[in-house]
Amino acid sequence: MNKHGIILFGHGARDPRWAEPFERLAAKLRGARGDQPVTLAFLELMSPDLPAAVAEQAAAGCDAITVVPVFFGQGGHVRRDLPKIVDRCRAAHPDVVISCATAVGEDDAVLEAVAGYCLREVG
Amino acid sequence: MNKHGIILFGHGARDPRWAEPFERLAAKLRGARGDQPVTLAFLELMSPDLPAAVAEQAAAGCDAITVVPVFFGQGGHVRRDLPKIVDRCRAAHPDVVISCATAVGEDDAVLEAVAGYCLREVG
């Protein structure tokens, strides 16, 4: 049976509490996707990094992986660093189709939800 | 007439395209809030910084300002850097009530929207 994994790719931070929303997001997705893998990966300061996360999903039998950058803006990390890392992952796992989404902050429904939060906060 | 401003506080980046979702978010909020100010401020690499944004809203007649950290996780920038900057802003503008929201990524509706985006991306 084919498996299609999702890797939520975040920046990483020194404070472990920083990752809490990413863990909650992964839990939501796991609930929605049954036995399809959903894992986290980080650019720096936290582990695993993206190559390790891809290797883990490949070892678990994924023949397709979608990397979703959980960033608001698409700056150097998403436009320059991430494609280089993804290229290395593709070279290491030529049998796995690895695709990369645009950053979640570019999605209009995400921005609508953020706007709704701001409006609730300001009352 | 009292004015209550919103300041969307982001990290900042070298690539000016990074700020595009923040601009779109500000535009959505301006559409919803009439003549109440909605502006951006950045921790580093972009301008204005938060003290400049607060000074501008105070000069525009705001007697209340809500700062919303547009971050997913609450790490050192939100837990340590931001409160220090907000304290300086409060000292500089004692007549303005400055409040600070939790990071937008802690909001469940925001995480639901991000999860929905991920599910659409993976098909």
Chai-1 contact restraints between the chains, C-beta under 6 A:
chainA,res_idxA,chainB,res_idxB,connection_type,confidence,min_distance_angstrom,max_distance_angstrom,comment,restraint_id
A,I6,B,C118,contact,1.0,0.0,6.0,A-B,restraint_1
A,I6,B,V122,contact,1.0,0.0,6.0,A-B,restraint_2
A,A13,B,G75,contact,1.0,0.0,6.0,A-B,restraint_3
A,D15,B,G75,contact,1.0,0.0,6.0,A-B,restraint_4
A,D15,B,G76,contact,1.0,0.0,6.0,A-B,restraint_5
A,W18,B,G73,contact,1.0,0.0,6.0,A-B,restraint_6
A,W18,B,G75,contact,1.0,0.0,6.0,A-B,restraint_7
A,P21,B,F72,contact,1.0,0.0,6.0,A-B,restraint_8
A,P21,B,G73,contact,1.0,0.0,6.0,A-B,restraint_9
A,P21,B,G105,contact,1.0,0.0,6.0,A-B,restraint_10
A,P21,B,E106,contact,1.0,0.0,6.0,A-B,restraint_11
A,R24,B,L111,contact,1.0,0.0,6.0,A-B,restraint_12
A,L25,B,L111,contact,1.0,0.0,6.0,A-B,restraint_13
A,L25,B,V114,contact,1.0,0.0,6.0,A-B,restraint_14
A,L25,B,A115,contact,1.0,0.0,6.0,A-B,restraint_15
A,K28,B,A115,contact,1.0,0.0,6.0,A-B,restraint_16
A,L29,B,A115,contact,1.0,0.0,6.0,A-B,restraint_17
A,L29,B,C118,contact,1.0,0.0,6.0,A-B,restraint_18
A,T66,B,E121,contact,1.0,0.0,6.0,A-B,restraint_19
A,T66,B,V122,contact,1.0,0.0,6.0,A-B,restraint_20
A,V68,B,C118,contact,1.0,0.0,6.0,A-B,restraint_21
A,V70,B,F72,contact,1.0,0.0,6.0,A-B,restraint_22
A,F72,B,P21,contact,1.0,0.0,6.0,A-B,restraint_23
A,F72,B,V70,contact,1.0,0.0,6.0,A-B,restraint_24
A,G73,B,W18,contact,1.0,0.0,6.0,A-B,restraint_25
A,G73,B,P21,contact,1.0,0.0,6.0,A-B,restraint_26
A,G75,B,A13,contact,1.0,0.0,6.0,A-B,restraint_27
A,G75,B,D15,contact,1.0,0.0,6.0,A-B,restraint_28
A,G75,B,W18,contact,1.0,0.0,6.0,A-B,restraint_29
A,G76,B,D15,contact,1.0,0.0,6.0,A-B,restraint_30
A,A101,B,E121,contact,1.0,0.0,6.0,A-B,restraint_31
A,V104,B,V114,contact,1.0,0.0,6.0,A-B,restraint_32
A,V104,B,Y117,contact,1.0,0.0,6.0,A-B,restraint_33
A,G105,B,P21,contact,1.0,0.0,6.0,A-B,restraint_34
A,E106,B,P21,contact,1.0,0.0,6.0,A-B,restraint_35
A,D107,B,Y117,contact,1.0,0.0,6.0,A-B,restraint_36
A,A109,B,A113,contact,1.0,0.0,6.0,A-B,restraint_37
A,V110,B,A113,contact,1.0,0.0,6.0,A-B,restraint_38
A,V110,B,V114,contact,1.0,0.0,6.0,A-B,restraint_39
A,V110,B,Y117,contact,1.0,0.0,6.0,A-B,restraint_40
A,L111,B,R24,contact,1.0,0.0,6.0,A-B,restraint_41
A,L111,B,L25,contact,1.0,0.0,6.0,A-B,restraint_42
A,A113,B,A109,contact,1.0,0.0,6.0,A-B,restraint_43
A,A113,B,V110,contact,1.0,0.0,6.0,A-B,restraint_44
A,A113,B,A113,contact,1.0,0.0,6.0,A-B,restraint_45
A,V114,B,L25,contact,1.0,0.0,6.0,A-B,restraint_46
A,V114,B,V104,contact,1.0,0.0,6.0,A-B,restraint_47
A,V114,B,V110,contact,1.0,0.0,6.0,A-B,restraint_48
A,A115,B,L25,contact,1.0,0.0,6.0,A-B,restraint_49
A,A115,B,K28,contact,1.0,0.0,6.0,A-B,restraint_50
A,A115,B,L29,contact,1.0,0.0,6.0,A-B,restraint_51
A,Y117,B,V104,contact,1.0,0.0,6.0,A-B,restraint_52
A,Y117,B,D107,contact,1.0,0.0,6.0,A-B,restraint_53
A,Y117,B,V110,contact,1.0,0.0,6.0,A-B,restraint_54
A,C118,B,I6,contact,1.0,0.0,6.0,A-B,restraint_55
A,C118,B,L29,contact,1.0,0.0,6.0,A-B,restraint_56
A,C118,B,V68,contact,1.0,0.0,6.0,A-B,restraint_57
A,E121,B,T66,contact,1.0,0.0,6.0,A-B,restraint_58
A,E121,B,A101,contact,1.0,0.0,6.0,A-B,restraint_59
A,V122,B,I6,contact,1.0,0.0,6.0,A-B,restraint_60
A,V122,B,T66,contact,1.0,0.0,6.0,A-B,restraint_61
